[in-house]
């Protein structure tokens, strides 16, 4: 790893990224977060404008809706929560 701060792990035999940058649809604030591997994150509070984000219809979590990387179960081609 040459200075890369991305982390990854293996989820059910597949390598998945754990970091995703969430962009708030209200104010545009971005923050990199580490995604949980054992649960979906349904709510996320923007640290800038305090808006509570929820997944868009058809998505399982806030990372799938607002993140740069989908959540680990989706990356591993599995059903999520």
mmCIF file of the N, C-alpha and C atoms, coordinates in Angstrom:
data_MODEL
# 
_entry.id   MODEL 
# 
loop_
_atom_site.group_PDB 
_atom_site.id 
_atom_site.type_symbol 
_atom_site.label_atom_id 
_atom_site.label_alt_id 
_atom_site.label_comp_id 
_atom_site.label_asym_id 
_atom_site.label_entity_id 
_atom_site.label_seq_id 
_atom_site.pdbx_PDB_ins_code 
_atom_site.Cartn_x 
_atom_site.Cartn_y 
_atom_site.Cartn_z 
_atom_site.occupancy 
_atom_site.B_iso_or_equiv 
_atom_site.pdbx_formal_charge 
_atom_site.auth_seq_id 
_atom_site.auth_comp_id 
_atom_site.auth_asym_id 
_atom_site.auth_atom_id 
_atom_site.pdbx_PDB_model_num 
ATOM 1   N N  . UNK A 1 1  ? 0.839   -1.177  0.000  1.00 0.00 ? 1  UNK A N  1 
ATOM 2   C CA . UNK A 1 1  ? 0.000   0.000   0.000  1.00 0.00 ? 1  UNK A CA 1 
ATOM 3   C C  . UNK A 1 1  ? 0.883   1.240   0.000  1.00 0.00 ? 1  UNK A C  1 
ATOM 4   N N  . UNK A 1 2  ? 0.743   2.018   -1.011 1.00 0.00 ? 2  UNK A N  1 
ATOM 5   C CA . UNK A 1 2  ? 1.573   3.197   -1.162 1.00 0.00 ? 2  UNK A CA 1 
ATOM 6   C C  . UNK A 1 2  ? 0.816   4.438   -0.714 1.00 0.00 ? 2  UNK A C  1 
ATOM 7   N N  . UNK A 1 3  ? 0.636   4.612   0.589  1.00 0.00 ? 3  UNK A N  1 
ATOM 8   C CA . UNK A 1 3  ? 0.002   5.804   1.117  1.00 0.00 ? 3  UNK A CA 1 
ATOM 9   C C  . UNK A 1 3  ? -1.509  5.822   0.991  1.00 0.00 ? 3  UNK A C  1 
ATOM 10  N N  . UNK A 1 4  ? -2.104  4.753   0.539  1.00 0.00 ? 4  UNK A N  1 
ATOM 11  C CA . UNK A 1 4  ? -3.548  4.720   0.388  1.00 0.00 ? 4  UNK A CA 1 
ATOM 12  C C  . UNK A 1 4  ? -4.209  4.557   1.746  1.00 0.00 ? 4  UNK A C  1 
ATOM 13  N N  . UNK A 1 5  ? -5.232  5.368   1.992  1.00 0.00 ? 5  UNK A N  1 
ATOM 14  C CA . UNK A 1 5  ? -5.906  5.271   3.279  1.00 0.00 ? 5  UNK A CA 1 
ATOM 15  C C  . UNK A 1 5  ? -7.186  4.450   3.171  1.00 0.00 ? 5  UNK A C  1 
ATOM 16  N N  . UNK A 1 6  ? -7.478  3.905   1.990  1.00 0.00 ? 6  UNK A N  1 
ATOM 17  C CA . UNK A 1 6  ? -8.649  3.051   1.852  1.00 0.00 ? 6  UNK A CA 1 
ATOM 18  C C  . UNK A 1 6  ? -8.412  1.745   2.585  1.00 0.00 ? 6  UNK A C  1 
ATOM 19  N N  . UNK A 1 7  ? -9.423  1.280   3.254  1.00 0.00 ? 7  UNK A N  1 
ATOM 20  C CA . UNK A 1 7  ? -9.320  0.004   3.925  1.00 0.00 ? 7  UNK A CA 1 
ATOM 21  C C  . UNK A 1 7  ? -10.259 -0.963  3.245  1.00 0.00 ? 7  UNK A C  1 
ATOM 22  N N  . UNK A 1 8  ? -9.893  -2.217  3.299  1.00 0.00 ? 8  UNK A N  1 
ATOM 23  C CA . UNK A 1 8  ? -10.753 -3.240  2.733  1.00 0.00 ? 8  UNK A CA 1 
ATOM 24  C C  . UNK A 1 8  ? -10.690 -4.460  3.631  1.00 0.00 ? 8  UNK A C  1 
ATOM 25  N N  . UNK A 1 9  ? -11.644 -5.327  3.421  1.00 0.00 ? 9  UNK A N  1 
ATOM 26  C CA . UNK A 1 9  ? -11.707 -6.562  4.180  1.00 0.00 ? 9  UNK A CA 1 
ATOM 27  C C  . UNK A 1 9  ? -12.330 -7.619  3.298  1.00 0.00 ? 9  UNK A C  1 
ATOM 28  N N  . UNK A 1 10 ? -12.384 -8.827  3.794  1.00 0.00 ? 10 UNK A N  1 
ATOM 29  C CA . UNK A 1 10 ? -13.044 -9.893  3.064  1.00 0.00 ? 10 UNK A CA 1 
ATOM 30  C C  . UNK A 1 10 ? -14.404 -10.142 3.692  1.00 0.00 ? 10 UNK A C  1 
ATOM 31  N N  . UNK A 1 11 ? -15.432 -10.142 2.866  1.00 0.00 ? 11 UNK A N  1 
ATOM 32  C CA . UNK A 1 11 ? -16.800 -10.382 3.325  1.00 0.00 ? 11 UNK A CA 1 
ATOM 33  C C  . UNK A 1 11 ? -17.341 -11.574 2.539  1.00 0.00 ? 11 UNK A C  1 
ATOM 34  N N  . UNK A 1 12 ? -17.522 -12.698 3.244  1.00 0.00 ? 12 UNK A N  1 
ATOM 35  C CA . UNK A 1 12 ? -17.977 -13.937 2.606  1.00 0.00 ? 12 UNK A CA 1 
ATOM 36  C C  . UNK A 1 12 ? -17.149 -14.283 1.364  1.00 0.00 ? 12 UNK A C  1 
ATOM 37  N N  . UNK A 1 13 ? -15.835 -14.165 1.519  1.00 0.00 ? 13 UNK A N  1 
ATOM 38  C CA . UNK A 1 13 ? -14.924 -14.583 0.457  1.00 0.00 ? 13 UNK A CA 1 
ATOM 39  C C  . UNK A 1 13 ? -14.630 -13.545 -0.602 1.00 0.00 ? 13 UNK A C  1 
ATOM 40  N N  . UNK A 1 14 ? -15.238 -12.369 -0.528 1.00 0.00 ? 14 UNK A N  1 
ATOM 41  C CA . UNK A 1 14 ? -14.994 -11.327 -1.517 1.00 0.00 ? 14 UNK A CA 1 
ATOM 42  C C  . UNK A 1 14 ? -14.366 -10.114 -0.836 1.00 0.00 ? 14 UNK A C  1 
ATOM 43  N N  . UNK A 1 15 ? -13.441 -9.463  -1.526 1.00 0.00 ? 15 UNK A N  1 
ATOM 44  C CA . UNK A 1 15 ? -12.804 -8.268  -0.981 1.00 0.00 ? 15 UNK A CA 1 
ATOM 45  C C  . UNK A 1 15 ? -13.732 -7.086  -1.181 1.00 0.00 ? 15 UNK A C  1 
ATOM 46  N N  . UNK A 1 16 ? -14.004 -6.365  -0.101 1.00 0.00 ? 16 UNK A N  1 
ATOM 47  C CA . UNK A 1 16 ? -14.892 -5.211  -0.157 1.00 0.00 ? 16 UNK A CA 1 
ATOM 48  C C  . UNK A 1 16 ? -14.216 -4.005  0.478  1.00 0.00 ? 16 UNK A C  1 
ATOM 49  N N  . UNK A 1 17 ? -14.556 -2.826  -0.013 1.00 0.00 ? 17 UNK A N  1 
ATOM 50  C CA . UNK A 1 17 ? -14.061 -1.575  0.557  1.00 0.00 ? 17 UNK A CA 1 
ATOM 51  C C  . UNK A 1 17 ? -14.893 -1.234  1.785  1.00 0.00 ? 17 UNK A C  1 
ATOM 52  N N  . UNK A 1 18 ? -14.249 -0.687  2.800  1.00 0.00 ? 18 UNK A N  1 
ATOM 53  C CA . UNK A 1 18 ? -14.956 -0.303  4.014  1.00 0.00 ? 18 UNK A CA 1 
ATOM 54  C C  . UNK A 1 18 ? -15.182 1.192   4.132  1.00 0.00 ? 18 UNK A C  1 
ATOM 55  N N  . UNK A 1 19 ? -14.451 2.000   3.367  1.00 0.00 ? 19 UNK A N  1 
ATOM 56  C CA . UNK A 1 19 ? -14.594 3.449   3.445  1.00 0.00 ? 19 UNK A CA 1 
ATOM 57  C C  . UNK A 1 19 ? -15.489 3.954   2.323  1.00 0.00 ? 19 UNK A C  1 
ATOM 58  N N  . UNK A 1 20 ? -16.385 4.862   2.674  1.00 0.00 ? 20 UNK A N  1 
ATOM 59  C CA . UNK A 1 20 ? -17.271 5.483   1.704  1.00 0.00 ? 20 UNK A CA 1 
ATOM 60  C C  . UNK A 1 20 ? -17.441 6.940   2.099  1.00 0.00 ? 20 UNK A C  1 
ATOM 61  N N  . UNK A 1 21 ? -17.434 7.829   1.114  1.00 0.00 ? 21 UNK A N  1 
ATOM 62  C CA . UNK A 1 21 ? -17.638 9.243   1.397  1.00 0.00 ? 21 UNK A CA 1 
ATOM 63  C C  . UNK A 1 21 ? -19.106 9.576   1.175  1.00 0.00 ? 21 UNK A C  1 
ATOM 64  N N  . UNK A 1 22 ? -19.774 9.988   2.249  1.00 0.00 ? 22 UNK A N  1 
ATOM 65  C CA . UNK A 1 22 ? -21.189 10.355  2.171  1.00 0.00 ? 22 UNK A CA 1 
ATOM 66  C C  . UNK A 1 22 ? -21.291 11.834  1.820  1.00 0.00 ? 22 UNK A C  1 
ATOM 67  N N  . UNK A 1 23 ? -22.168 12.142  0.854  1.00 0.00 ? 23 UNK A N  1 
ATOM 68  C CA . UNK A 1 23 ? -22.441 13.520  0.479  1.00 0.00 ? 23 UNK A CA 1 
ATOM 69  C C  . UNK A 1 23 ? -23.867 13.852  0.877  1.00 0.00 ? 23 UNK A C  1 
ATOM 70  N N  . UNK A 1 24 ? -24.036 14.879  1.698  1.00 0.00 ? 24 UNK A N  1 
ATOM 71  C CA . UNK A 1 24 ? -25.363 15.298  2.137  1.00 0.00 ? 24 UNK A CA 1 
ATOM 72  C C  . UNK A 1 24 ? -26.110 15.933  0.966  1.00 0.00 ? 24 UNK A C  1 
ATOM 73  N N  . UNK A 1 25 ? -27.331 15.449  0.658  1.00 0.00 ? 25 UNK A N  1 
ATOM 74  C CA . UNK A 1 25 ? -28.095 16.024  -0.453 1.00 0.00 ? 25 UNK A CA 1 
ATOM 75  C C  . UNK A 1 25 ? -28.640 17.419  -0.139 1.00 0.00 ? 25 UNK A C  1 
ATOM 76  N N  . UNK A 1 26 ? -28.642 17.808  1.121  1.00 0.00 ? 26 UNK A N  1 
ATOM 77  C CA . UNK A 1 26 ? -29.173 19.115  1.518  1.00 0.00 ? 26 UNK A CA 1 
ATOM 78  C C  . UNK A 1 26 ? -28.140 20.228  1.395  1.00 0.00 ? 26 UNK A C  1 
ATOM 79  N N  . UNK A 1 27 ? -26.926 19.985  1.937  1.00 0.00 ? 27 UNK A N  1 
ATOM 80  C CA . UNK A 1 27 ? -25.927 21.063  1.967  1.00 0.00 ? 27 UNK A CA 1 
ATOM 81  C C  . UNK A 1 27 ? -24.661 20.745  1.172  1.00 0.00 ? 27 UNK A C  1 
ATOM 82  N N  . UNK A 1 28 ? -24.522 19.489  0.714  1.00 0.00 ? 28 UNK A N  1 
ATOM 83  C CA . UNK A 1 28 ? -23.350 19.126  -0.080 1.00 0.00 ? 28 UNK A CA 1 
ATOM 84  C C  . UNK A 1 28 ? -22.121 18.760  0.729  1.00 0.00 ? 28 UNK A C  1 
ATOM 85  N N  . UNK A 1 29 ? -22.244 18.772  2.071  1.00 0.00 ? 29 UNK A N  1 
ATOM 86  C CA . UNK A 1 29 ? -21.110 18.422  2.930  1.00 0.00 ? 29 UNK A CA 1 
ATOM 87  C C  . UNK A 1 29 ? -20.707 16.972  2.688  1.00 0.00 ? 29 UNK A C  1 
ATOM 88  N N  . UNK A 1 30 ? -19.405 16.715  2.647  1.00 0.00 ? 30 UNK A N  1 
ATOM 89  C CA . UNK A 1 30 ? -18.894 15.362  2.431  1.00 0.00 ? 30 UNK A CA 1 
ATOM 90  C C  . UNK A 1 30 ? -18.053 14.930  3.613  1.00 0.00 ? 30 UNK A C  1 
ATOM 91  N N  . UNK A 1 31 ? -18.173 13.652  3.968  1.00 0.00 ? 31 UNK A N  1 
ATOM 92  C CA . UNK A 1 31 ? -17.346 13.094  5.024  1.00 0.00 ? 31 UNK A CA 1 
ATOM 93  C C  . UNK A 1 31 ? -17.099 11.628  4.740  1.00 0.00 ? 31 UNK A C  1 
ATOM 94  N N  . UNK A 1 32 ? -15.834 11.220  4.885  1.00 0.00 ? 32 UNK A N  1 
ATOM 95  C CA . UNK A 1 32 ? -15.503 9.808   4.722  1.00 0.00 ? 32 UNK A CA 1 
ATOM 96  C C  . UNK A 1 32 ? -15.821 9.068   6.015  1.00 0.00 ? 32 UNK A C  1 
ATOM 97  N N  . UNK A 1 33 ? -16.513 7.956   5.882  1.00 0.00 ? 33 UNK A N  1 
ATOM 98  C CA . UNK A 1 33 ? -16.903 7.140   7.020  1.00 0.00 ? 33 UNK A CA 1 
ATOM 99  C C  . UNK A 1 33 ? -16.492 5.701   6.772  1.00 0.00 ? 33 UNK A C  1 
ATOM 100 N N  . UNK A 1 34 ? -16.310 4.960   7.858  1.00 0.00 ? 34 UNK A N  1 
ATOM 101 C CA . UNK A 1 34 ? -16.050 3.526   7.764  1.00 0.00 ? 34 UNK A CA 1 
ATOM 102 C C  . UNK A 1 34 ? -17.377 2.805   7.951  1.00 0.00 ? 34 UNK A C  1 
ATOM 103 N N  . UNK A 1 35 ? -17.721 1.972   6.981  1.00 0.00 ? 35 UNK A N  1 
ATOM 104 C CA . UNK A 1 35 ? -19.003 1.286   7.009  1.00 0.00 ? 35 UNK A CA 1 
ATOM 105 C C  . UNK A 1 35 ? -18.955 0.072   7.921  1.00 0.00 ? 35 UNK A C  1 
ATOM 106 N N  . UNK A 1 36 ? -20.060 -0.212  8.626  1.00 0.00 ? 36 UNK A N  1 
ATOM 107 C CA . UNK A 1 36 ? -20.127 -1.441  9.409  1.00 0.00 ? 36 UNK A CA 1 
ATOM 108 C C  . UNK A 1 36 ? -20.234 -2.641  8.474  1.00 0.00 ? 36 UNK A C  1 
ATOM 109 N N  . UNK A 1 37 ? -19.685 -3.771  8.881  1.00 0.00 ? 37 UNK A N  1 
ATOM 110 C CA . UNK A 1 37 ? -19.762 -4.971  8.047  1.00 0.00 ? 37 UNK A CA 1 
ATOM 111 C C  . UNK A 1 37 ? -20.863 -5.919  8.513  1.00 0.00 ? 37 UNK A C  1 
ATOM 112 N N  . UNK A 1 38 ? -21.433 -5.642  9.688  1.00 0.00 ? 38 UNK A N  1 
ATOM 113 C CA . UNK A 1 38 ? -22.401 -6.575  10.260 1.00 0.00 ? 38 UNK A CA 1 
ATOM 114 C C  . UNK A 1 38 ? -23.810 -6.017  10.357 1.00 0.00 ? 38 UNK A C  1 
ATOM 115 N N  . UNK A 1 39 ? -24.046 -4.820  9.823  1.00 0.00 ? 39 UNK A N  1 
ATOM 116 C CA . UNK A 1 39 ? -25.376 -4.220  9.900  1.00 0.00 ? 39 UNK A CA 1 
ATOM 117 C C  . UNK A 1 39 ? -25.490 -3.114  8.864  1.00 0.00 ? 39 UNK A C  1 
ATOM 118 N N  . UNK A 1 40 ? -26.725 -2.796  8.489  1.00 0.00 ? 40 UNK A N  1 
ATOM 119 C CA . UNK A 1 40 ? -26.971 -1.653  7.610  1.00 0.00 ? 40 UNK A CA 1 
ATOM 120 C C  . UNK A 1 40 ? -27.104 -0.397  8.460  1.00 0.00 ? 40 UNK A C  1 
ATOM 121 N N  . UNK A 1 41 ? -26.625 0.700   7.940  1.00 0.00 ? 41 UNK A N  1 
ATOM 122 C CA . UNK A 1 41 ? -26.802 1.970   8.641  1.00 0.00 ? 41 UNK A CA 1 
ATOM 123 C C  . UNK A 1 41 ? -27.959 2.694   7.967  1.00 0.00 ? 41 UNK A C  1 
ATOM 124 N N  . UNK A 1 42 ? -29.095 2.716   8.648  1.00 0.00 ? 42 UNK A N  1 
ATOM 125 C CA . UNK A 1 42 ? -30.319 3.266   8.072  1.00 0.00 ? 42 UNK A CA 1 
ATOM 126 C C  . UNK A 1 42 ? -30.403 4.778   8.242  1.00 0.00 ? 42 UNK A C  1 
ATOM 127 N N  . UNK A 1 43 ? -29.859 5.315   9.336  1.00 0.00 ? 43 UNK A N  1 
ATOM 128 C CA . UNK A 1 43 ? -29.893 6.752   9.578  1.00 0.00 ? 43 UNK A CA 1 
ATOM 129 C C  . UNK A 1 43 ? -28.475 7.303   9.622  1.00 0.00 ? 43 UNK A C  1 
ATOM 130 N N  . UNK A 1 44 ? -28.315 8.534   9.159  1.00 0.00 ? 44 UNK A N  1 
ATOM 131 C CA . UNK A 1 44 ? -27.021 9.211   9.217  1.00 0.00 ? 44 UNK A CA 1 
ATOM 132 C C  . UNK A 1 44 ? -27.299 10.701  9.389  1.00 0.00 ? 44 UNK A C  1 
ATOM 133 N N  . UNK A 1 45 ? -26.663 11.322  10.388 1.00 0.00 ? 45 UNK A N  1 
ATOM 134 C CA . UNK A 1 45 ? -26.841 12.758  10.612 1.00 0.00 ? 45 UNK A CA 1 
ATOM 135 C C  . UNK A 1 45 ? -25.676 13.516  10.011 1.00 0.00 ? 45 UNK A C  1 
ATOM 136 N N  . UNK A 1 46 ? -25.978 14.447  9.112  1.00 0.00 ? 46 UNK A N  1 
ATOM 137 C CA . UNK A 1 46 ? -24.943 15.305  8.533  1.00 0.00 ? 46 UNK A CA 1 
ATOM 138 C C  . UNK A 1 46 ? -24.356 16.172  9.641  1.00 0.00 ? 46 UNK A C  1 
ATOM 139 N N  . UNK A 1 47 ? -23.044 16.147  9.780  1.00 0.00 ? 47 UNK A N  1 
ATOM 140 C CA . UNK A 1 47 ? -22.417 16.919  10.857 1.00 0.00 ? 47 UNK A CA 1 
ATOM 141 C C  . UNK A 1 47 ? -22.456 18.416  10.574 1.00 0.00 ? 47 UNK A C  1 
ATOM 142 N N  . UNK A 1 48 ? -22.713 18.804  9.333  1.00 0.00 ? 48 UNK A N  1 
ATOM 143 C CA . UNK A 1 48 ? -22.748 20.217  8.978  1.00 0.00 ? 48 UNK A CA 1 
ATOM 144 C C  . UNK A 1 48 ? -24.130 20.837  9.198  1.00 0.00 ? 48 UNK A C  1 
ATOM 145 N N  . UNK A 1 49 ? -25.171 20.266  8.570  1.00 0.00 ? 49 UNK A N  1 
ATOM 146 C CA . UNK A 1 49 ? -26.503 20.885  8.654  1.00 0.00 ? 49 UNK A CA 1 
ATOM 147 C C  . UNK A 1 49 ? -27.472 20.120  9.555  1.00 0.00 ? 49 UNK A C  1 
ATOM 148 N N  . UNK A 1 50 ? -27.018 18.980  10.100 1.00 0.00 ? 50 UNK A N  1 
ATOM 149 C CA . UNK A 1 50 ? -27.803 18.166  11.046 1.00 0.00 ? 50 UNK A CA 1 
ATOM 150 C C  . UNK A 1 50 ? -29.021 17.484  10.419 1.00 0.00 ? 50 UNK A C  1 
ATOM 151 N N  . UNK A 1 51 ? -29.093 17.460  9.081  1.00 0.00 ? 51 UNK A N  1 
ATOM 152 C CA . UNK A 1 51 ? -30.165 16.729  8.415  1.00 0.00 ? 51 UNK A CA 1 
ATOM 153 C C  . UNK A 1 51 ? -29.974 15.237  8.669  1.00 0.00 ? 51 UNK A C  1 
ATOM 154 N N  . UNK A 1 52 ? -31.071 14.545  8.963  1.00 0.00 ? 52 UNK A N  1 
ATOM 155 C CA . UNK A 1 52 ? -31.025 13.097  9.141  1.00 0.00 ? 52 UNK A CA 1 
ATOM 156 C C  . UNK A 1 52 ? -31.297 12.459  7.786  1.00 0.00 ? 52 UNK A C  1 
ATOM 157 N N  . UNK A 1 53 ? -30.301 11.752  7.272  1.00 0.00 ? 53 UNK A N  1 
ATOM 158 C CA . UNK A 1 53 ? -30.445 11.072  5.987  1.00 0.00 ? 53 UNK A CA 1 
ATOM 159 C C  . UNK A 1 53 ? -31.000 9.675   6.199  1.00 0.00 ? 53 UNK A C  1 
ATOM 160 N N  . UNK A 1 54 ? -31.858 9.245   5.275  1.00 0.00 ? 54 UNK A N  1 
ATOM 161 C CA . UNK A 1 54 ? -32.393 7.887   5.251  1.00 0.00 ? 54 UNK A CA 1 
ATOM 162 C C  . UNK A 1 54 ? -32.178 7.355   3.845  1.00 0.00 ? 54 UNK A C  1 
ATOM 163 N N  . UNK A 1 55 ? -32.111 6.041   3.684  1.00 0.00 ? 55 UNK A N  1 
ATOM 164 C CA . UNK A 1 55 ? -31.906 5.482   2.339  1.00 0.00 ? 55 UNK A CA 1 
ATOM 165 C C  . UNK A 1 55 ? -33.022 5.884   1.378  1.00 0.00 ? 55 UNK A C  1 
ATOM 166 N N  . UNK A 1 56 ? -32.665 6.049   0.121  1.00 0.00 ? 56 UNK A N  1 
ATOM 167 C CA . UNK A 1 56 ? -33.655 6.291   -0.915 1.00 0.00 ? 56 UNK A CA 1 
ATOM 168 C C  . UNK A 1 56 ? -34.426 4.995   -1.171 1.00 0.00 ? 56 UNK A C  1 
ATOM 169 N N  . UNK A 1 57 ? -35.605 5.105   -1.748 1.00 0.00 ? 57 UNK A N  1 
ATOM 170 C CA . UNK A 1 57 ? -36.414 3.917   -2.020 1.00 0.00 ? 57 UNK A CA 1 
ATOM 171 C C  . UNK A 1 57 ? -35.629 2.939   -2.886 1.00 0.00 ? 57 UNK A C  1 
ATOM 172 N N  . UNK A 1 58 ? -35.599 1.682   -2.457 1.00 0.00 ? 58 UNK A N  1 
ATOM 173 C CA . UNK A 1 58 ? -34.878 0.649   -3.186 1.00 0.00 ? 58 UNK A CA 1 
ATOM 174 C C  . UNK A 1 58 ? -33.467 0.403   -2.670 1.00 0.00 ? 58 UNK A C  1 
ATOM 175 N N  . UNK A 1 59 ? -32.951 1.309   -1.832 1.00 0.00 ? 59 UNK A N  1 
ATOM 176 C CA . UNK A 1 59 ? -31.615 1.131   -1.248 1.00 0.00 ? 59 UNK A CA 1 
ATOM 177 C C  . UNK A 1 59 ? -31.754 0.605   0.173  1.00 0.00 ? 59 UNK A C  1 
ATOM 178 N N  . UNK A 1 60 ? -30.737 -0.132  0.629  1.00 0.00 ? 60 UNK A N  1 
ATOM 179 C CA . UNK A 1 60 ? -30.807 -0.745  1.955  1.00 0.00 ? 60 UNK A CA 1 
ATOM 180 C C  . UNK A 1 60 ? -30.214 0.134   3.045  1.00 0.00 ? 60 UNK A C  1 
ATOM 181 N N  . UNK A 1 61 ? -29.360 1.092   2.680  1.00 0.00 ? 61 UNK A N  1 
ATOM 182 C CA . UNK A 1 61 ? -28.695 1.901   3.709  1.00 0.00 ? 61 UNK A CA 1 
ATOM 183 C C  . UNK A 1 61 ? -28.259 3.245   3.140  1.00 0.00 ? 61 UNK A C  1 
ATOM 184 N N  . UNK A 1 62 ? -27.805 4.137   4.008  1.00 0.00 ? 62 UNK A N  1 
ATOM 185 C CA . UNK A 1 62 ? -27.387 5.473   3.573  1.00 0.00 ? 62 UNK A CA 1 
ATOM 186 C C  . UNK A 1 62 ? -26.146 5.426   2.678  1.00 0.00 ? 62 UNK A C  1 
ATOM 187 N N  . UNK A 1 63 ? -25.302 4.413   2.843  1.00 0.00 ? 63 UNK A N  1 
ATOM 188 C CA . UNK A 1 63 ? -24.103 4.316   1.992  1.00 0.00 ? 63 UNK A CA 1 
ATOM 189 C C  . UNK A 1 63 ? -24.481 3.996   0.555  1.00 0.00 ? 63 UNK A C  1 
ATOM 190 N N  . UNK A 1 64 ? -25.499 3.157   0.378  1.00 0.00 ? 64 UNK A N  1 
ATOM 191 C CA . UNK A 1 64 ? -25.949 2.829   -0.977 1.00 0.00 ? 64 UNK A CA 1 
ATOM 192 C C  . UNK A 1 64 ? -26.601 4.040   -1.649 1.00 0.00 ? 64 UNK A C  1 
ATOM 193 N N  . UNK A 1 65 ? -27.234 4.898   -0.851 1.00 0.00 ? 65 UNK A N  1 
ATOM 194 C CA . UNK A 1 65 ? -27.917 6.074   -1.413 1.00 0.00 ? 65 UNK A CA 1 
ATOM 195 C C  . UNK A 1 65 ? -27.002 7.280   -1.590 1.00 0.00 ? 65 UNK A C  1 
ATOM 196 N N  . UNK A 1 66 ? -26.131 7.541   -0.628 1.00 0.00 ? 66 UNK A N  1 
ATOM 197 C CA . UNK A 1 66 ? -25.373 8.800   -0.620 1.00 0.00 ? 66 UNK A CA 1 
ATOM 198 C C  . UNK A 1 66 ? -23.860 8.626   -0.610 1.00 0.00 ? 66 UNK A C  1 
ATOM 199 N N  . UNK A 1 67 ? -23.369 7.394   -0.548 1.00 0.00 ? 67 UNK A N  1 
ATOM 200 C CA . UNK A 1 67 ? -21.936 7.157   -0.467 1.00 0.00 ? 67 UNK A CA 1 
ATOM 201 C C  . UNK A 1 67 ? -21.283 6.922   -1.808 1.00 0.00 ? 67 UNK A C  1 
ATOM 202 N N  . UNK A 1 68 ? -19.964 7.054   -1.816 1.00 0.00 ? 68 UNK A N  1 
ATOM 203 C CA . UNK A 1 68 ? -19.191 6.794   -3.031 1.00 0.00 ? 68 UNK A CA 1 
ATOM 204 C C  . UNK A 1 68 ? -19.002 5.299   -3.245 1.00 0.00 ? 68 UNK A C  1 
ATOM 205 N N  . UNK A 1 69 ? -19.189 4.511   -2.181 1.00 0.00 ? 69 UNK A N  1 
ATOM 206 C CA . UNK A 1 69 ? -19.041 3.058   -2.248 1.00 0.00 ? 69 UNK A CA 1 
ATOM 207 C C  . UNK A 1 69 ? -20.274 2.437   -1.604 1.00 0.00 ? 69 UNK A C  1 
ATOM 208 N N  . UNK A 1 70 ? -20.843 1.431   -2.252 1.00 0.00 ? 70 UNK A N  1 
ATOM 209 C CA . UNK A 1 70 ? -21.992 0.714   -1.684 1.00 0.00 ? 70 UNK A CA 1 
ATOM 210 C C  . UNK A 1 70 ? -21.548 -0.065  -0.450 1.00 0.00 ? 70 UNK A C  1 
ATOM 211 N N  . UNK A 1 71 ? -22.504 -0.485  0.385  1.00 0.00 ? 71 UNK A N  1 
ATOM 212 C CA . UNK A 1 71 ? -22.172 -1.191  1.624  1.00 0.00 ? 71 UNK A CA 1 
ATOM 213 C C  . UNK A 1 71 ? -21.568 -2.571  1.343  1.00 0.00 ? 71 UNK A C  1 
ATOM 214 N N  . UNK A 1 72 ? -20.814 -3.134  2.301  1.00 0.00 ? 72 UNK A N  1 
ATOM 215 C CA . UNK A 1 72 ? -20.118 -4.408  2.078  1.00 0.00 ? 72 UNK A CA 1 
ATOM 216 C C  . UNK A 1 72 ? -20.991 -5.556  1.565  1.00 0.00 ? 72 UNK A C  1 
ATOM 217 N N  . UNK A 1 73 ? -22.188 -5.810  2.114  1.00 0.00 ? 73 UNK A N  1 
ATOM 218 C CA . UNK A 1 73 ? -22.974 -6.922  1.563  1.00 0.00 ? 73 UNK A CA 1 
ATOM 219 C C  . UNK A 1 73 ? -23.348 -6.717  0.092  1.00 0.00 ? 73 UNK A C  1 
ATOM 220 N N  . UNK A 1 74 ? -23.665 -5.497  -0.297 1.00 0.00 ? 74 UNK A N  1 
ATOM 221 C CA . UNK A 1 74 ? -24.004 -5.220  -1.700 1.00 0.00 ? 74 UNK A CA 1 
ATOM 222 C C  . UNK A 1 74 ? -22.768 -5.401  -2.579 1.00 0.00 ? 74 UNK A C  1 
ATOM 223 N N  . UNK A 1 75 ? -21.598 -4.957  -2.105 1.00 0.00 ? 75 UNK A N  1 
ATOM 224 C CA . UNK A 1 75 ? -20.349 -5.157  -2.863 1.00 0.00 ? 75 UNK A CA 1 
ATOM 225 C C  . UNK A 1 75 ? -20.078 -6.642  -3.078 1.00 0.00 ? 75 UNK A C  1 
ATOM 226 N N  . UNK A 1 76 ? -20.450 -7.467  -2.100 1.00 0.00 ? 76 UNK A N  1 
ATOM 227 C CA . UNK A 1 76 ? -20.207 -8.903  -2.190 1.00 0.00 ? 76 UNK A CA 1 
ATOM 228 C C  . UNK A 1 76 ? -21.336 -9.622  -2.924 1.00 0.00 ? 76 UNK A C  1 
ATOM 229 N N  . UNK A 1 77 ? -22.229 -8.862  -3.580 1.00 0.00 ? 77 UNK A N  1 
ATOM 230 C CA . UNK A 1 77 ? -23.357 -9.410  -4.337 1.00 0.00 ? 77 UNK A CA 1 
ATOM 231 C C  . UNK A 1 77 ? -24.285 -10.246 -3.478 1.00 0.00 ? 77 UNK A C  1 
ATOM 232 N N  . UNK A 1 78 ? -24.572 -9.754  -2.277 1.00 0.00 ? 78 UNK A N  1 
ATOM 233 C CA . UNK A 1 78 ? -25.497 -10.432 -1.385 1.00 0.00 ? 78 UNK A CA 1 
ATOM 234 C C  . UNK A 1 78 ? -26.692 -9.539  -1.127 1.00 0.00 ? 78 UNK A C  1 
ATOM 235 N N  . UNK A 1 79 ? -27.728 -10.136 -0.592 1.00 0.00 ? 79 UNK A N  1 
ATOM 236 C CA . UNK A 1 79 ? -28.851 -9.330  -0.133 1.00 0.00 ? 79 UNK A CA 1 
ATOM 237 C C  . UNK A 1 79 ? -28.429 -8.661  1.167  1.00 0.00 ? 79 UNK A C  1 
ATOM 238 N N  . UNK A 1 80 ? -28.877 -7.446  1.348  1.00 0.00 ? 80 UNK A N  1 
ATOM 239 C CA . UNK A 1 80 ? -28.564 -6.716  2.560  1.00 0.00 ? 80 UNK A CA 1 
ATOM 240 C C  . UNK A 1 80 ? -29.815 -6.650  3.409  1.00 0.00 ? 80 UNK A C  1 
ATOM 241 N N  . UNK A 1 81 ? -29.630 -6.583  4.695  1.00 0.00 ? 81 UNK A N  1 
ATOM 242 C CA . UNK A 1 81 ? -30.702 -6.438  5.691  1.00 0.00 ? 81 UNK A CA 1 
ATOM 243 C C  . UNK A 1 81 ? -32.080 -6.620  5.121  1.00 0.00 ? 81 UNK A C  1 
# 
